[in-house]
Amino acid sequence: MTKANKRIIFLIDMQSFYASIEKAANPALRDQPIVVAGDPERRSGVVLAACPIAKTYGVVTAEALWQAQQKCRRLVVVRPRMETYIHISMQITQIFESFTDKVEPYSIDEQFLDVTGSVHLFGDVYQMAAQIRQRVWLETGINCRVGIGENKVLAKMACDNFAKKQEAGVFWLKKEELEETLWKLPIEKLFGVGSRMKRHFHRMGVYQIGQLARLSPAVLTQRWGVNGEVLWRTAHGLDDSPVSLRTYDTQKGIGHHMTLPRDYHTAAEIKVVLLELCEEVARRARSKELMGSVVSVGCRGADLDAANGFGRQLKLEEQTNDATTLYEAVCCLFDRHWQGTPVRSVGVNLGQLVPDNVLQLNLFTDNHRRRSLAHAMDGIRSKYGPDAILRATSLLGAGQARERARKIGGHYK
Amino acid sequence: MIEPEESGKEQQEQEMDLIRRFILFGILFRVVMVDMDSTHQVVLKLTYDSIFQELSRWAERQHHAIRRLLRQRGCYVVRSQKQGHAYVVQYRQRGYLREAIYSIEILRAECQELIRLWVSGYQQGEKAQ
């Protein structure tokens, strides 16, 4: 019996989400190693999802398609269908909502459930987890794993570090047992520790999560500020955040990023893509009735190493959600910081957002007219598709807008 | 000895699977007849109606057999309808109203599997003769 003040949180993760959907939809693929990847016809892109059979050949998510094909000669490559994946993700949310009203999608294939108030209706915690797994399997053909904890951080680590590695697919990570379970794992298994943070910890002589947990939080705060304290709290399984759809209500920035199909060498080519990104950012800001006053630009080279590129930001004189104003600022940043190296990945972000219900009048530009024009273009795009109206530069060889119109989040619809 | 609670859980899981098969066979026997009508729209050298009819009859028999089984267990399908990209089924399970939300794409794939099963069963029967 759980204590009255303890919550029961599930983090449910779908196994090889995209690949599982493709296998369920096409029985002929069920016994074959498959990957869902960029564009099979062009033999380009990265592996978005690999099925368990493909993983036995050493194929891993996010590696280049050609590398995956070298590891497994009979690999079947399936083109992504992002719209379908989004529909199935929403269908799974609906299934979860029949178990509890507190469901928070964390990503397309992971969702948090607070089942504290409803677990008694389904037997005990394990029975409820089993019923959820059974329903998801029967209704979507996807195998899911359940991490259980008394808060979101514990549930997430229970799923990633234990449930995914066990046949049963369910693991309850209890706070009072952390010393025997979580603390024995290497430091990179802690939620929030990536490859860079791992290097920092190794330099400090911290190799296991337990070693981090035994450090004084003051040491970590001194080094990483609030993030250091968050890591210490995570190692101790402390997290008070609620399972709520309102978690992502406050938007801090609106950004778009694009990985280019080849290296772009000239400023003229790169600026075509920057303008397209500014259009997308401005359009999204307008749709959310927001405007921002800080614009940032990021560019990286072919090896996608941050050292071969730059990321800079600029404070605008006034808030905007106008693509042309945004583009002028972006060009200013780009001209100042670009070293002439080839560019493979670009991104534009608009920050410090405020509601766009006020308009700064200007003696020299007709901002009201610009805003009306932008809203008219938005109307055309929402009715006839994002490529219904394009800038002439997008028709140049460097333009990506037409190709992106066929995609969601950079992957095919 | 099986504990009563455990057997109840297993029973519930079996019933969820039966509901799914009931829905699949129900869709299959209707779809096959619709497809048969579609073949009448084109000029063919031969008629394949008997194959379609035989497949549809087989699916319908399975559908009714599963319905009988479900009734014996106190399960009834109350409502089933397409909602966007999903096929939503409400059923009553010993007094509790439950819901199943199937992906239409998956139902289509499973129906295809049932046809493959029927064809292989037919071929096995032929070999036995």
Boltz contact constraints between the chains, C-beta under 6 A:
constraints:
  - contact:
      token1: [A, 24]
      token2: [B, 106]
      max_distance: 6.0
  - contact:
      token1: [A, 25]
      token2: [B, 105]
      max_distance: 6.0
  - contact:
      token1: [A, 25]
      token2: [B, 109]
      max_distance: 6.0
  - contact:
      token1: [A, 27]
      token2: [B, 109]
      max_distance: 6.0
  - contact:
      token1: [A, 27]
      token2: [B, 113]
      max_distance: 6.0
  - contact:
      token1: [A, 87]
      token2: [B, 85]
      max_distance: 6.0
  - contact:
      token1: [A, 88]
      token2: [B, 103]
      max_distance: 6.0
  - contact:
      token1: [A, 91]
      token2: [B, 86]
      max_distance: 6.0
  - contact:
      token1: [A, 91]
      token2: [B, 101]
      max_distance: 6.0
  - contact:
      token1: [A, 91]
      token2: [B, 103]
      max_distance: 6.0
  - contact:
      token1: [A, 94]
      token2: [B, 101]
      max_distance: 6.0
  - contact:
      token1: [A, 95]
      token2: [B, 101]
      max_distance: 6.0
  - contact:
      token1: [A, 98]
      token2: [B, 99]
      max_distance: 6.0
  - contact:
      token1: [A, 134]
      token2: [B, 13]
      max_distance: 6.0
  - contact:
      token1: [A, 138]
      token2: [B, 16]
      max_distance: 6.0
  - contact:
      token1: [A, 138]
      token2: [B, 20]
      max_distance: 6.0
  - contact:
      token1: [A, 139]
      token2: [B, 100]
      max_distance: 6.0
  - contact:
      token1: [A, 139]
      token2: [B, 101]
      max_distance: 6.0
  - contact:
      token1: [A, 139]
      token2: [B, 102]
      max_distance: 6.0
  - contact:
      token1: [A, 140]
      token2: [B, 103]
      max_distance: 6.0
  - contact:
      token1: [A, 141]
      token2: [B, 106]
      max_distance: 6.0
